[in-house]
Amino acid sequence: MDILIDSVNKLEAILKPSGCDEGGVLLDVKPDAVNCQFDRGACMTATFGGRSADFVTNDPIRAQTKISFMFGAPLDSPAARGAACAMINAATGFFCLSRVLHACPGSKHADCMRELSMVMEEKRVFCMGSMPSIENTSRTEIATEAKSADLILINAEGILDTGLGDFLAEFAGKKRILCLGPSTAGVARLQQIEHWCPYGTSL
């Protein structure tokens, strides 16, 4: 299962009865954004119904589109998948399904890392997506395979992986899985995956 396409389908089921499925979405790039410390790339924003949300990606898009354009789309490129994630984040924020739409200020990074370090303490951690801020932490034992890990972390890069659905089906209920940061918030909410972003903001 492609978890992103499944999330789009779930969102479509929510939007169509509301009459918001033809709502316009503005995709843009916020060059001065302070990104979540667990993501790397440019901060792409999606604005829908007056609510905006972030998604960090190496393939940002600037466009005026409709949210319905992702319904039934193959989402077969990193750019299309990132745009879909950004729109999911904005739409779940609009419907108050997710409260985390933007990254915390940089002043909260140390607090966030300290709290996550307590979660990771004495655990082998597998990172789905590149996370230098965690992988280079000397106190964290990084697993090279998910099978040998106690804790699985997923960031923006990881949430785009086409194999993530099968990966989660294999390990859900067997290992603790955390989606990190605002970029993963919408998909995590729709898929009911535990989400970690204690200082992310809604504005």
C-alpha positions in Angstrom: 0.0 0.0 0.0 1.2 3.5 -0.8 0.5 5.3 2.4 0.4 8.7 0.7 -2.2 7.7 -1.9 -4.2 6.1 0.9 -4.0 9.3 2.9 -5.2 11.3 -0.1 -8.2 8.9 -0.4 -9.0 9.3 3.3 -8.8 13.1 2.9 -11.1 13.0 -0.2 -13.7 11.1 1.8 -13.6 13.9 4.4 -13.6 16.8 1.9 -16.3 15.7 -0.6 -19.3 15.8 1.9 -18.1 19.2 3.1 -18.1 20.8 -0.4 -14.5 21.9 0.0 -13.1 19.4 -2.4 -12.8 22.1 -5.2 -11.1 24.6 -2.8 -8.1 26.4 -4.1 -4.6 25.8 -2.8 -1.6 28.1 -3.1 1.8 26.3 -3.0 4.7 28.5 -2.3 8.2 28.5 -0.8 9.2 30.3 2.4 12.9 31.0 2.0 13.4 32.5 5.5 11.7 29.6 7.4 13.5 27.9 10.3 12.8 24.3 9.5 12.3 21.4 11.9 15.7 20.2 13.0 14.9 16.7 11.8 14.3 17.7 8.2 16.5 19.0 5.4 15.4 21.0 2.3 13.3 24.0 1.4 10.1 24.9 3.3 7.1 24.6 0.9 3.9 26.0 2.2 0.3 25.1 1.3 -2.5 27.5 2.0 -6.1 26.2 2.0 -9.2 27.9 3.4 -7.1 30.5 5.2 -4.8 28.0 6.9 -1.3 27.4 5.9 1.1 24.5 6.7 4.6 23.5 6.0 6.3 20.6 4.2 10.1 20.4 3.9 11.4 19.0 0.6 14.2 19.1 -1.9 11.6 19.5 -4.7 9.4 22.4 -3.8 6.6 23.7 -6.1 5.1 27.1 -6.5 1.6 26.9 -8.0 -2.0 27.9 -7.7 -4.0 24.7 -7.8 -7.1 22.9 -6.5 -7.0 20.4 -3.7 -9.0 18.0 -5.8 -6.2 17.8 -8.4 -4.4 15.3 -6.1 -7.5 13.0 -5.9 -6.8 10.0 -8.1 -3.4 11.3 -9.1 -0.5 8.8 -9.4 1.8 10.8 -7.2 4.7 9.2 -9.0 7.4 11.9 -8.5 9.0 13.4 -5.4 7.6 16.9 -6.4 4.0 15.6 -6.7 4.3 13.6 -3.5 5.7 16.6 -1.5 2.9 18.9 -2.9 0.3 16.3 -1.8 1.8 16.1 1.7 1.8 19.9 2.0 -1.9 20.0 0.9 -2.8 17.2 3.3 -1.1 19.2 6.1 -3.1 22.4 5.3 -6.4 20.6 4.9 -6.1 18.6 8.1 -5.2 21.9 9.8 -8.3 23.6 8.3 -10.6 20.8 9.6 -8.8 20.9 13.0 -7.7 17.4 12.7 -4.1 18.5 13.2 -2.8 21.3 15.4 0.8 21.2 14.2 1.2 23.2 11.0 4.5 24.9 11.3 7.9 24.3 12.8 8.8 25.6 16.2 11.2 28.6 16.5 14.9 27.6 16.6 15.0 28.6 20.3 13.0 25.4 21.0 15.2 23.0 19.2 17.4 22.2 22.2 14.3 21.5 24.4 12.8 19.3 21.7 16.0 17.3 21.2 16.4 16.9 25.0 12.9 15.5 25.3 13.3 13.2 22.3 16.6 12.0 23.7 14.8 10.8 26.7 12.4 8.8 24.5 15.4 7.4 22.6 17.4 6.6 25.7 18.7 3.0 25.8 17.0 2.2 22.5 18.3 1.2 19.1 16.8 3.8 16.7 16.1 3.3 13.0 15.6 6.5 10.9 13.3 6.5 8.0 14.8 9.4 6.1 18.1 11.1 6.6 18.3 12.8 10.1 21.9 14.0 10.8 20.7 15.7 14.0 19.9 12.3 15.4 22.3 10.1 13.5 25.3 12.2 14.7 24.2 12.2 18.3 26.8 10.2 20.2 24.4 9.1 22.8 22.0 7.5 20.2 22.6 3.9 18.9 21.5 3.9 15.3 20.2 0.6 13.8 21.0 0.0 10.2 18.0 -2.3 9.8 14.5 -1.7 11.2 14.3 -5.3 12.4 17.0 -4.7 15.0 15.6 -1.4 16.2 13.4 -0.6 19.2 12.2 2.7 17.9 11.5 3.9 14.4 11.5 7.6 13.5 10.0 9.0 10.3 10.7 12.5 9.0 9.5 14.4 5.8 11.8 12.4 3.6 10.6 9.2 5.1 6.9 10.0 4.7 7.4 10.3 0.9 8.9 6.8 0.6 6.6 4.7 -1.7 7.4 1.6 0.4 6.4 3.2 3.7 3.0 1.6 3.8 4.4 -2.0 3.6 7.1 -1.0 6.0 4.5 0.1 8.6 2.3 -2.9 8.0 5.4 -5.1 8.9 6.3 -3.2 12.1 3.2 -1.6 13.4 2.3 -3.1 16.8 5.8 -4.6 17.1 7.9 -1.4 17.5 7.2 2.1 18.6 6.9 4.3 15.5 7.1 8.1 15.7 6.5 10.6 12.9 8.6 13.7 13.5 7.9 17.4 12.8 5.1 19.4 11.1 5.8 17.9 7.7 4.5 14.5 8.7 1.6 15.8 10.8 -1.3 15.4 8.3 -0.4 11.9 7.1 0.3 10.8 10.7 -3.2 12.0 11.8 -5.0 10.4 8.9 -3.1 7.1 9.4 -3.3 7.3 13.2 0.5 7.0 13.6 2.0 8.5 16.8 3.3 12.0 16.1 6.1 13.9 17.8 6.3 17.7 17.6 5.9 19.1 21.1 6.7 22.7 20.1 5.2 23.0 16.6 2.8 25.8 16.1 -0.6 26.2 14.4 0.1 29.7 13.2 
